[in-house]
Amino acid sequence: MKWEALLGVLGGEAVIHSSILLSGREPAASVRRQLARWVASGRLLRLRRSFYALASPYRTAAVHPFSVANRLKPASYVSLQSALGHYGLIPEHVPVVTCVTTGRPETLQTPLGTFSYRHVSRRLFFGYRAADLGGGVSAFLAAPEKAILDLVHLSPRGDSPAYLGELRLQNLDMLDPRQLVEFARRSASAKLKRAGQRLAELVGREPG
């Protein structure tokens, strides 16, 4: 396959899976050799096995790390510190994109950034939506209330007042205390129920 033909096939997609190319008539071995040559020449960036990104001069679509995180790991959504930082609920800059997944946990170091995936059970895989990130890009992102509860769930003693205080939460007016309590109830976790109630009280309103 010629480079120009590849760009035509992608139609502006910034991140691709090799299966798009392997589904054609060209022999798989030939396609893999060509992919390796494009990576060596700097036209393509290898993100992980079978996943590639166009180098910046060749991209016609916007690239957002949250969208890349979704593409690299099926059954995942952005949550934890990354979602809290996105909403302005914590003051710290978060250099690693943090996600939860029903798959195995792992951390990926790629040319487009570092992506950390924490495992949760299917019972806790809810409370996210497809969020518009601008430039025609979207990604599955936890609601702010669920992002906090995901962090509590994955942190030792995360429901303790001391831990919640260490988060230095800000802009609490954007949180819905009823949603906090409802997500915690749906989780069927005593730990998250305690945290949901404490966080609702921290917001300063009755959960109802």
GURO-325530 format. One record per residue: residue number from 1; residue in one letter; x, y, z of N, C-alpha, C, O in turn. Coordinates in steps of 0.1 Angstrom, whole numbers. Each point is the difference from the previous one (the first is absolute). Example, Ala and Ser with C-alpha at 12.3 -4.5 7.8 and 13.67 -1.06 7.14 Angstrom:
residues 2
num/residuo/nX/nY/nZ/caX/caY/caZ/cX/cY/cZ/oX/oY/oZ
1/A/132/-57/78/-9/12/0/9/12/0/10/0/7;
2/S/-14/11/-14/9/11/0/-8/11/8/5/11/1;
//
This chain:
residues 208
num/residuo/nX/nY/nZ/caX/caY/caZ/cX/cY/cZ/oX/oY/oZ
1/M/8/-12/0/-8/12/0/9/13/0/10/0/7;
2/K/-14/9/-15/7/13/-1/-5/9/12/-11/-2/5;
3/W/20/11/-1/-3/9/11/-12/8/-3/-9/2/9;
4/E/7/3/-21/-11/8/-3/-13/-8/1/-11/5/3;
5/A/12/-18/-7/-12/-8/1/-4/-2/15/-12/-1/3;
6/L/22/-1/5/-3/-1/14/-7/12/6/-10/-2/7;
7/L/15/14/-11/-7/12/5/-14/1/-5/-9/4/7;
8/G/6/-9/-19/-13/0/-5/-9/-10/7/-12/3/3;
9/V/17/-15/1/-7/-10/8/-4/6/13/-11/-3/5;
10/L/20/10/2/-2/4/13/-10/11/1/-8/1/10;
11/G/7/7/-20/-11/11/0/1/9/11/-10/5/5;
12/G/23/-2/-1/2/10/11/1/-6/14/3/8/9;
13/E/-5/-21/-8/2/-6/13/14/1/5/9/-2/-8;
14/A/-7/6/21/14/2/5/5/-13/5/12/-2/-1;
15/V/-20/-6/7/5/-13/6/-7/-11/-7/-12/0/-2;
16/I/20/-10/-2/-6/-11/-8/5/-14/6/9/-1/7;
17/H/-17/-9/-10/3/-14/3/4/-6/-13/-6/2/-11;
18/S/16/-11/12/6/-6/-12/-11/-9/-8/2/-3/-11;
19/S/-12/-1/18/-10/-8/-6/-7/7/-12/-5/-7/-9;
20/I/5/20/9/-6/8/-11/8/-3/-13/-7/-2/-10;
21/L/20/0/11/8/-2/-11/1/-15/-4/1/-4/-11;
22/L/-2/-4/22/2/-15/-3/-13/-6/-6/1/-11/-4;
23/S/-12/19/4/-12/-6/-5/0/1/-16/-10/-5/-6;
24/G/19/12/1/1/1/-15/5/-12/-7/2/-10/6;
25/R/1/12/-19/5/-11/-8/15/-2/1/5/-11/-3;
26/E/2/21/8/15/-1/1/4/-10/10/-6/-1/11;
27/P/16/-8/-13/4/-10/10/4/7/13/6/10/1;
28/A/-10/-17/10/2/5/13/14/3/3/4/10/6;
29/A/5/-19/-10/15/2/2/5/13/-7/8/7/6;
30/S/-13/-5/-18/4/12/-7/-5/13/7/7/10/1;
31/V/-19/-10/4/-6/11/8/8/3/12/3/11/3;
32/R/1/-22/5/8/2/12/14/6/-3/5/8/7;
33/R/1/-13/-18/13/6/-4/-1/15/-3/8/8/4;
34/Q/-19/-5/-11/-2/14/-4/-2/9/13/5/11/1;
35/L/-13/-16/8/-3/7/12/14/2/8/2/11/5;
36/A/6/-21/-5/13/2/7/8/10/-7/8/8/7;
37/R/-8/-7/-20/8/10/-8/-5/14/3/7/9/2;
38/W/-21/-8/-1/-5/14/3/3/4/14/2/12/3;
39/V/-2/-21/7/4/3/13/15/4/0/4/10/7;
40/A/5/-17/-14/14/3/0/2/13/-7/10/7/4;
41/S/-18/-3/-13/2/13/-7/-6/12/8/2/11/-4;
42/G/-10/-14/14/-6/11/8/-13/4/-5/-6/10/6;
43/R/0/-17/-15/-13/4/-5/-11/-5/9/-10/6/2;
44/L/12/-18/4/-9/-6/9/6/-1/14/13/-2/1;
45/L/-21/3/10/5/-2/13/-7/-13/5/-12/-2/0;
46/R/20/-7/5/-5/-13/6/-4/3/14/9/3/9;
47/L/-21/-5/-5/-5/2/13/0/-12/9/4/0/11;
48/R/-8/-11/-17/1/-13/6/-3/-10/-11/-2/3/-11;
49/R/2/-16/14/-1/-10/-10/-13/3/-8/-11/0/6;
50/S/12/1/-19/-11/2/-9/-6/14/-1/-9/2/-8;
51/F/13/7/17/-5/13/0/11/10/-4/11/0/5;
52/Y/-15/9/-14/9/10/-5/-7/14/-1/-12/1/0;
53/A/20/9/0/-5/14/-2/8/6/-11/12/-2/-1;
54/L/-19/11/-6/7/8/-11/9/10/7/-4/6/10;
55/A/16/-4/-15/9/10/5/-7/14/-2/-8/1/-10;
56/S/11/9/18/-7/12/-1/-1/7/-13/-10/6/-3;
57/P/20/-7/-6/-1/7/-13/-11/-6/-9/-5/7/-9;
58/Y/1/-19/12/-10/-7/-9/-14/-1/6/-9/-5/-6;
59/R/7/11/18/-13/-1/6/-9/11/-5/4/11/-1;
60/T/-16/-15/-2/-11/10/-3/-10/1/11/-9/8/-1;
61/A/9/-17/10/-9/-1/11/7/4/13/12/-3/2;
62/A/-19/9/7/5/3/13/3/-12/8/-7/-10/-1;
63/V/18/10/9/3/-11/9/-1/5/15/6/10/4;
64/H/-15/-17/3/-1/3/15/4/-12/7/-4/-11/-3;
65/P/12/12/14/5/-12/8/-12/-8/5/2/-12/1;
66/F/-13/18/2/-11/-8/6/-6/-9/-11/-3/-12/2;
67/S/2/17/-14/-4/-8/-11/9/-11/-4/-4/-12/-2;
68/V/17/15/3/11/-10/-2/-2/-11/10/2/-12/-3;
69/A/-4/15/16/-1/-9/10/-11/-10/-2/1/-12/2;
70/N/-13/17/-7/-11/-9/-3/4/-10/-11/-4/-11/0;
71/R/11/16/-10/3/-8/-12/10/-11/4/-1/-11/-6;
72/L/10/14/15/11/-10/3/-5/-11/9/6/-11/0;
73/K/-17/13/7/-5/-10/9/-15/-1/-1/-7/8/5;
74/P/1/-19/-11/-14/-1/0/-6/-2/14/8/-4/9;
75/A/-20/7/-8/-7/-1/13/7/8/11/4/-5/11;
76/S/-1/18/-14/6/9/9/-6/14/-1/-6/3/-11;
77/Y/7/5/21/-4/14/0/10/8/8/5/-5/10;
78/V/-3/17/-13/8/9/7/-6/4/14/-12/4/0;
79/S/19/-5/11/-5/2/13/11/4/9/11/5/-4;
80/L/-13/-7/17/10/3/10/6/14/-1/-8/10/-2;
81/Q/21/-9/4/6/14/0/-2/7/-13/-2/12/1;
82/S/3/-19/-12/-2/7/-13/-13/7/-1/-1/11/-5;
83/A/-10/-18/8/-13/5/-1/-2/12/11/-6/10/-3;
84/L/11/-12/15/-1/10/10/8/13/-4/-5/11/2;
85/G/16/-13/-9/8/11/-5/-8/7/-11/0/13/-1;
86/H/-6/-21/-8/-7/6/-11/-12/9/5/-3/10/-6;
87/Y/-3/-14/17/-12/7/5/5/12/9/-8/7/4;
88/G/21/-7/-1/5/11/9/-3/-3/15/-1/9/8;
89/L/-1/-22/-5/-4/-4/14/13/-2/9/-1/1/12;
90/I/12/-2/-18/13/-1/7/10/10/-6/-1/3/-12;
91/P/10/3/20/9/10/-5/12/-5/-8/6/8/-7;
92/E/-3/-21/9/12/-5/-6/-1/-2/-15/-10/-4/-5;
93/H/21/6/-2/1/-4/-14/2/-15/0/8/-6/7;
94/V/-14/-1/-17/0/-15/0/7/-4/-13/-7/0/-11;
95/P/20/-3/11/7/-3/-13/-4/-13/-6/2/-2/-12;
96/V/-7/-8/20/-3/-13/-4/-15/-1/-2/-8/5/9;
97/V/3/-10/-20/-14/-2/-2/-5/-13/7/5/-11/-2;
98/T/-13/13/12/-5/-10/9/-14/-5/-4/-9/8/-2;
99/C/8/-21/1/-13/-6/-4/-3/-12/9/8/-5/7;
100/V/-21/0/-8/-4/-12/5/-4/-9/-11/-5/4/-10;
101/T/6/-17/12/-3/-10/-10/-5/-13/6/3/-3/12;
102/T/-11/-5/-19/-3/-13/4/10/-10/-4/-1/-12/4;
103/G/11/16/-12/11/-8/-4/11/0/10/-1/5/11;
104/R/12/-11/-15/12/0/9/6/13/2/1/8/-10;
105/P/4/-5/22/7/13/2/13/0/-7/7/-10/-1;
106/E/-3/22/-4/13/2/-6/3/15/-2/-9/8/1;
107/T/22/-5/-3/4/14/-3/7/-1/-13/9/-8/-2;
108/L/-13/17/-7/6/0/-14/8/13/-1/-5/11/2;
109/Q/17/-12/-6/9/11/-3/0/2/-16/4/-10/-6;
110/T/-9/21/1/-1/1/-15/5/14/-4/2/8/9;
111/P/0/-6/-22/4/13/-5/-10/11/3/3/12/-1;
112/L/-15/-16/3/-11/10/2/-3/2/15/-10/7/4;
113/G/18/-14/5/-2/2/14/0/-13/8/1/-11/-6;
114/T/-3/12/19/-1/-12/8/-15/-2/5/-7/9/3;
115/F/3/-22/-4/-14/-3/3/0/-11/10/6/-11/-2;
116/S/-13/13/13/-1/-9/11/-14/-5/1/-10/8/1;
117/Y/8/-22/0/-13/-6/0/-1/-8/13/9/-9/3;
118/R/-19/12/5/-2/-7/13/-13/-9/-2/-10/4/-6;
119/H/11/-16/12/-11/-10/-2/-11/3/10/2/2/12;
120/V/-15/-3/-17/-12/0/8/-9/-12/-5/1/-4/-11;
121/S/-9/-1/20/-10/-10/-4/-10/6/-9/-2/12/-1;
122/R/-5/-21/-7/-11/5/-8/-11/7/8/-7/8/-6;
123/R/5/-12/18/-10/6/9/3/14/2/-10/8/2;
124/L/22/-3/-3/3/14/2/3/8/-13/4/11/1;
125/F/-7/-18/-12/3/6/-13/-12/8/-5/-8/-5/-8;
126/F/6/17/14/-11/8/-4/3/14/4/11/3/5;
127/G/-20/7/-8/2/14/4/9/7/-9/7/10/4;
128/Y/-7/-13/-17/9/7/-10/-9/3/-12/-11/-5/-1;
129/R/16/14/-7/-7/4/-12/10/4/-11/12/2/2;
130/A/-17/-1/-14/8/5/-11/0/15/1/-10/7/-3;
131/A/22/-1/6/1/14/2/7/7/-12/9/-6/-6;
132/D/-15/17/2/6/8/-11/12/8/5/-1/8/9;
133/L/13/-11/-15/12/6/4/4/11/-9/11/6/1;
134/G/-19/-3/-11/3/11/-10/7/-5/-12/7/-11/1;
135/G/-7/18/-12/7/-4/-12/-6/-13/-6/7/-6/-7;
136/G/-19/3/10/-6/-12/-5/4/-13/7/-2/-11/-6;
137/V/9/13/17/5/-12/7/-9/-2/13/-4/9/7;
138/S/2/-22/-4/-8/-4/12/7/-11/6/8/-7/-6;
139/A/-11/4/19/6/-11/8/-10/-4/11/-7/8/5;
140/F/8/-20/-1/-8/-5/11/7/6/13/12/-4/3;
141/L/-20/11/5/6/7/11/-10/-1/12/-12/1/-1;
142/A/18/-4/13/-8/-2/12/-7/13/3/6/11/-1;
143/A/-18/-12/7/-7/12/6/9/4/12/7/-9/5;
144/P/-7/22/-1/9/4/11/-3/-8/12/10/-3/8;
145/E/-22/0/-5/-3/-7/13/5/-15/-1/5/-5/10;
146/K/-5/-1/-22/5/-13/-1/15/-1/0/6/-9/5;
147/A/0/20/-11/15/0/1/5/0/14/10/-6/3;
148/I/-16/14/6/4/0/14/-2/-14/6/9/-5/7;
149/L/-21/-1/-9/-3/-13/6/10/-11/-6/3/-9/7;
150/D/0/10/-20/10/-9/-5/13/1/7/6/-10/3;
151/L/-2/22/0/13/2/7/-1/-5/14/10/-6/5;
152/V/-21/8/2/-2/-5/13/1/-15/0/6/-6/9;
153/H/-13/0/-18/0/-15/-1/14/-6/-2/3/-10/6;
154/L/5/17/-13/13/-6/-4/11/5/10/12/-4/-2;
155/S/-16/12/12/10/5/9/-2/-6/14/-11/0/5;
156/P/22/-6/2/-2/-5/13/-5/11/10/5/11/0;
157/R/-15/-15/7/-7/10/10/-4/12/-8/0/11/6;
158/G/-4/-12/-18/-4/11/-8/-13/7/5/-3/11/-4;
159/D/-5/-18/13/-12/6/5/2/7/13/-9/6/5;
160/S/22/-5/0/2/6/12/0/16/-1/4/5/-11;
161/P/-8/2/21/0/15/-1/14/5/-2/2/10/-7;
162/A/8/-17/12/14/5/-2/4/-1/-15/6/9/-6;
163/Y/-10/-20/-1/3/-2/-14/-7/10/-8/5/7/-9;
164/L/-18/-5/12/-8/9/-8/5/15/1/0/8/-9;
165/G/5/-5/21/6/13/2/13/2/-7/3/11/-5;
166/E/5/-22/3/13/1/-7/-3/2/-15/9/5/-7;
167/L/-21/-8/2/-2/3/-14/-1/15/-4/2/4/-11;
168/R/-4/4/21/-1/15/-1/-10/3/-11/3/8/-9;
169/L/-15/-14/10/-10/3/-10/-4/14/0/-1/7/10;
170/Q/-2/-2/-22/-4/14/-2/-12/0/-10/-3/-10/-6;
171/N/-3/22/4/-11/2/-9/-11/-10/3/-6/-6/-9;
172/L/3/4/22/-9/-11/4/-15/3/-5/-8/-9/0;
173/D/6/22/-4/-14/3/-4/-4/-7/-13/-12/0/-3;
174/M/22/-6/-4/-4/-7/-12/-4/-14/3/-5/-7/-9;
175/L/7/2/21/-4/-13/4/-15/-1/4/-5/10/6;
176/D/-2/-20/-10/-14/-3/4/0/-10/12/3/-11/-3;
177/P/-6/16/15/0/-10/11/-9/-11/-1/3/-11/4;
178/R/-14/13/-11/-10/-11/-2/7/-11/-10/-2/-12/2;
179/Q/9/17/-12/6/-9/-9/11/-8/7/2/-12/-2;
180/L/6/19/11/10/-7/8/-6/-12/8/5/-11/0;
181/V/-16/14/7/-6/-10/8/-6/-11/-9/0/-12/4;
182/E/-6/15/-15/-6/-10/-9/11/-9/-6/-2/-12/0;
183/F/13/18/-5/10/-8/-5/6/-10/11/3/-11/-3;
184/A/-1/17/15/5/-9/11/-10/-11/3/4/-11/2;
185/R/-17/14/-2/-10/-10/3/0/-11/-11/-1/-12/3;
186/R/2/16/-16/0/-9/-11/12/-9/1/0/-12/-5;
187/S/11/16/10/12/-8/1/-1/-12/9/7/-10/-1;
188/A/-16/11/11/-2/-11/10/12/-2/8/2/-11/5;
189/S/6/22/-3/12/-1/7/-1/8/13/-4/12/-1;
190/A/6/-18/13/-1/8/12/10/11/1/-3/11/5;
191/K/15/-13/-11/10/10/0/-4/12/-8/1/11/4;
192/L/-7/-13/-16/-4/11/-8/-13/6/5/-2/12/-2;
193/K/-6/-19/9/-12/6/6/5/10/11/-6/11/2;
194/R/16/-15/6/5/9/10/6/13/-6/-2/11/4;
195/A/10/-14/-15/6/11/-7/-10/9/-6/1/13/0;
196/G/-11/-18/-6/-10/8/-7/-7/9/10/-3/12/-3;
197/Q/-1/-17/15/-6/8/10/9/11/5/-4/11/1;
198/R/17/-15/1/9/10/5/3/11/-10/1/12/3;
199/L/0/-16/-16/2/10/-11/-12/9/-1/1/12/-3;
200/A/-13/-18/4/-12/8/-2/-1/11/11/-4/11/-2;
201/E/8/-15/15/1/9/11/10/11/-3/-1/11/4;
202/L/13/-15/-10/10/9/-3/-4/11/-10/4/11/1;
203/V/-13/-15/-10/-5/10/-10/-8/10/8/-1/12/-5;
204/G/-5/-16/16/-7/10/9/-15/1/-2/-6/9/5;
205/R/1/-20/-11/-15/0/-2/-5/-14/4/8/-10/0;
206/E/-20/9/4/-6/-13/3/-1/-8/-13/-5/6/-10;
207/P/8/-19/11/-2/-8/-12/-14/-3/-5/-2/-4/-11;
208/G/-7/6/20/-14/-2/-3/-5/-15/0/-11/-3/-3;
//
